[in-house]
């Protein structure tokens, strides 16, 4: 059973003026368009099709606000990388994400979804920079861990931890076999509660 039985989609925003009122607590989830972000959200929240999944990467092109509980939200940020969109759209996404990170006082944490088979990409580093600029705690899900043998997955985890140091916490995750779901859920709850020190983990 989901710990968020009343979770529901609220609204999408294509500009900062369309963001929800900045109150309560929210956690942002970001990731390249082929990293399995929607699947990860669905498994963590334990609600099928809560965040839309698609075989066509890049479907999330807006800032999507979801209510989890009263006063607590999850925000699904635009994912891009493989998305076939114009350069002007990419620039708009970049400005929109920057405005989001800089303006939201209710934002308590960032969960960044990264395909374990890929090294950190420019998009991932940009998200980390956005979060660091506002002293936001960051937790990274290395998704699709089931696609690698255990040794290779462990090596990838160590490499990312070594690269980022104390900038973020990192874990292995698989939506398919539910590896790491409990750990990710605990991080989400902690971020929602605002118990992380925004000056660093």
C-alpha positions as a Python dict, from the first residue, in 0.01 Angstrom:
ca = {
    (1, 'X'): (0, 0, 0),
    (2, 'X'): (125, 348, -82),
    (3, 'X'): (225, 575, 203),
    (4, 'X'): (65, 847, -9),
    (5, 'X'): (-292, 717, -66),
    (6, 'X'): (-426, 1064, -145),
    (7, 'X'): (-145, 1159, -385),
    (8, 'X'): (-266, 1333, -700),
    (9, 'X'): (-153, 1550, -988),
    (10, 'X'): (-221, 1920, -932),
    (11, 'X'): (-94, 2127, -1223),
    (12, 'X'): (179, 2182, -1481),
    (13, 'X'): (375, 2503, -1525),
    (14, 'X'): (550, 2637, -1833),
    (15, 'X'): (657, 2962, -1662),
    (16, 'X'): (739, 3080, -1311),
    (17, 'X'): (408, 3269, -1293),
    (18, 'X'): (230, 2932, -1313),
    (19, 'X'): (412, 2777, -1016),
    (20, 'X'): (195, 2684, -717),
    (21, 'X'): (200, 2911, -410),
    (22, 'X'): (535, 2874, -233),
    (23, 'X'): (417, 2719, 94),
    (24, 'X'): (451, 2388, 271),
    (25, 'X'): (723, 2146, 164),
    (26, 'X'): (822, 2006, -174),
    (27, 'X'): (1085, 1774, -318),
    (28, 'X'): (1199, 1800, -680),
    (29, 'X'): (1285, 1501, -899),
    (30, 'X'): (1502, 1554, -1207),
    (31, 'X'): (1674, 1335, -1460),
    (32, 'X'): (1766, 1302, -1825),
    (33, 'X'): (1476, 1199, -2042),
    (34, 'X'): (1604, 841, -2082),
    (35, 'X'): (1701, 775, -1720),
    (36, 'X'): (1374, 620, -1603),
    (37, 'X'): (1256, 912, -1393),
    (38, 'X'): (881, 853, -1424),
    (39, 'X'): (918, 483, -1345),
    (40, 'X'): (1127, 567, -1037),
    (41, 'X'): (865, 813, -914),
    (42, 'X'): (585, 560, -963),
    (43, 'X'): (770, 290, -769),
    (44, 'X'): (877, 519, -482),
    (45, 'X'): (527, 664, -440),
    (46, 'X'): (387, 313, -503),
    (47, 'X'): (122, 436, -743),
    (48, 'X'): (102, 291, -1094),
    (49, 'X'): (103, 555, -1369),
    (50, 'X'): (128, 831, -1107),
    (51, 'X'): (389, 998, -1324),
    (52, 'X'): (338, 920, -1689),
    (53, 'X'): (584, 681, -1849),
    (54, 'X'): (653, 669, -2219),
    (55, 'X'): (868, 472, -2458),
    (56, 'X'): (944, 809, -2618),
    (57, 'X'): (1201, 992, -2400),
    (58, 'X'): (1135, 1356, -2321),
    (59, 'X'): (762, 1349, -2252),
    (60, 'X'): (804, 1557, -1935),
    (61, 'X'): (842, 1906, -2078),
    (62, 'X'): (675, 2105, -1802),
    (63, 'X'): (722, 2151, -1428),
    (64, 'X'): (461, 1909, -1290),
    (65, 'X'): (331, 1954, -934),
    (66, 'X'): (188, 1655, -743),
    (67, 'X'): (28, 1661, -398),
    (68, 'X'): (154, 1379, -177),
    (69, 'X'): (-7, 1480, 151),
    (70, 'X'): (-155, 1801, 286),
    (71, 'X'): (120, 2064, 251),
    (72, 'X'): (367, 1819, 94),
    (73, 'X'): (442, 1803, -279),
    (74, 'X'): (660, 1621, -530),
    (75, 'X'): (769, 1823, -833),
    (76, 'X'): (861, 1640, -1154),
    (77, 'X'): (1103, 1860, -1346),
    (78, 'X'): (1155, 1860, -1726),
    (79, 'X'): (1391, 1589, -1843),
    (80, 'X'): (1591, 1626, -2158),
    (81, 'X'): (1893, 1484, -2332),
    (82, 'X'): (1751, 1254, -2596),
    (83, 'X'): (1438, 1466, -2636),
    (84, 'X'): (1411, 1585, -2994),
    (85, 'X'): (1329, 1951, -2940),
    (86, 'X'): (1444, 2282, -3079),
    (87, 'X'): (1737, 2467, -2921),
    (88, 'X'): (1499, 2748, -2823),
    (89, 'X'): (1292, 2500, -2621),
    (90, 'X'): (1602, 2373, -2445),
    (91, 'X'): (1698, 2730, -2354),
    (92, 'X'): (1348, 2787, -2220),
    (93, 'X'): (1374, 2473, -2007),
    (94, 'X'): (1707, 2591, -1868),
    (95, 'X'): (1563, 2930, -1768),
    (96, 'X'): (1253, 2768, -1623),
    (97, 'X'): (1457, 2529, -1409),
    (98, 'X'): (1685, 2807, -1287),
    (99, 'X'): (1384, 3017, -1188),
    (100, 'X'): (1234, 2720, -1009),
    (101, 'X'): (1543, 2648, -797),
    (102, 'X'): (1604, 3016, -718),
    (103, 'X'): (1247, 3103, -624),
    (104, 'X'): (1111, 2810, -422),
    (105, 'X'): (1156, 2858, -47),
    (106, 'X'): (945, 2545, 11),
    (107, 'X'): (1192, 2328, -182),
    (108, 'X'): (1366, 2095, 66),
    (109, 'X'): (1559, 1853, -153),
    (110, 'X'): (1647, 1726, -499),
    (111, 'X'): (1632, 1362, -608),
    (112, 'X'): (1839, 1324, -924),
    (113, 'X'): (1779, 1019, -1142),
    (114, 'X'): (2083, 894, -1339),
    (115, 'X'): (2116, 580, -1553),
    (116, 'X'): (2380, 370, -1376),
    (117, 'X'): (2522, 267, -1715),
    (118, 'X'): (2608, 629, -1802),
    (119, 'X'): (2854, 865, -1641),
    (120, 'X'): (2720, 1191, -1504),
    (121, 'X'): (2616, 1407, -1800),
    (122, 'X'): (2602, 1784, -1850),
    (123, 'X'): (2233, 1789, -1753),
    (124, 'X'): (2308, 1604, -1427),
    (125, 'X'): (2588, 1844, -1338),
    (126, 'X'): (2366, 2141, -1418),
    (127, 'X'): (2100, 2011, -1179),
    (128, 'X'): (2364, 1961, -910),
    (129, 'X'): (2486, 2318, -965),
    (130, 'X'): (2131, 2454, -940),
    (131, 'X'): (2079, 2269, -612),
    (132, 'X'): (2418, 2369, -472),
    (133, 'X'): (2350, 2734, -555),
    (134, 'X'): (2063, 2733, -305),
    (135, 'X'): (2231, 2492, -57),
    (136, 'X'): (1982, 2217, -134),
    (137, 'X'): (2041, 1855, -22),
    (138, 'X'): (2084, 1618, -318),
    (139, 'X'): (2021, 1244, -338),
    (140, 'X'): (2110, 1051, -654),
    (141, 'X'): (1936, 736, -774),
    (142, 'X'): (2153, 530, -1006),
    (143, 'X'): (1865, 366, -1189),
    (144, 'X'): (1843, 50, -1400),
    (145, 'X'): (2086, -124, -1166),
    (146, 'X'): (1930, -453, -1277),
    (147, 'X'): (2091, -399, -1620),
    (148, 'X'): (2439, -448, -1477),
    (149, 'X'): (2607, -734, -1296),
    (150, 'X'): (2646, -670, -927),
    (151, 'X'): (3019, -598, -949),
    (152, 'X'): (2983, -344, -1227),
    (153, 'X'): (2694, -173, -1049),
    (154, 'X'): (2899, -149, -730),
    (155, 'X'): (3192, -1, -924),
    (156, 'X'): (2965, 258, -1087),
    (157, 'X'): (2829, 353, -744),
    (158, 'X'): (3179, 401, -604),
    (159, 'X'): (3283, 613, -904),
    (160, 'X'): (2990, 851, -867),
    (161, 'X'): (3042, 878, -491),
    (162, 'X'): (3411, 952, -548),
    (163, 'X'): (3334, 1219, -808),
    (164, 'X'): (3075, 1400, -598),
    (165, 'X'): (3220, 1358, -251),
    (166, 'X'): (2993, 1525, 2),
    (167, 'X'): (2789, 1710, -261),
    (168, 'X'): (2527, 1434, -265),
    (169, 'X'): (2426, 1097, -128),
    (170, 'X'): (2412, 819, -389),
    (171, 'X'): (2243, 480, -412),
    (172, 'X'): (2169, 202, -660),
    (173, 'X'): (1807, 174, -771),
    (174, 'X'): (1591, -42, -995),
    (175, 'X'): (1225, 18, -1073),
    (176, 'X'): (1205, -331, -1221),
    (177, 'X'): (1313, -536, -921),
    (178, 'X'): (1253, -264, -659),
    (179, 'X'): (1617, -252, -550),
    (180, 'X'): (1676, 49, -326),
    (181, 'X'): (1309, 152, -304),
    (182, 'X'): (1302, 156, 78),
    (183, 'X'): (1614, 373, 95),
    (184, 'X'): (1478, 616, -165),
    (185, 'X'): (1143, 636, 17),
    (186, 'X'): (1320, 718, 342),
    (187, 'X'): (1512, 999, 172),
    (188, 'X'): (1191, 1138, 23),
    (189, 'X'): (1023, 1137, 364),
    (190, 'X'): (1325, 1304, 524),
    (191, 'X'): (1334, 1574, 258),
    (192, 'X'): (958, 1634, 287),
    (193, 'X'): (995, 1673, 662),
    (194, 'X'): (1264, 1934, 607),
    (195, 'X'): (1503, 1760, 841),
    (196, 'X'): (1805, 1801, 614),
    (197, 'X'): (2038, 2092, 674),
    (198, 'X'): (2017, 2303, 360),
    (199, 'X'): (2376, 2410, 417),
    (200, 'X'): (2485, 2057, 331),
    (201, 'X'): (2432, 1692, 411),
}
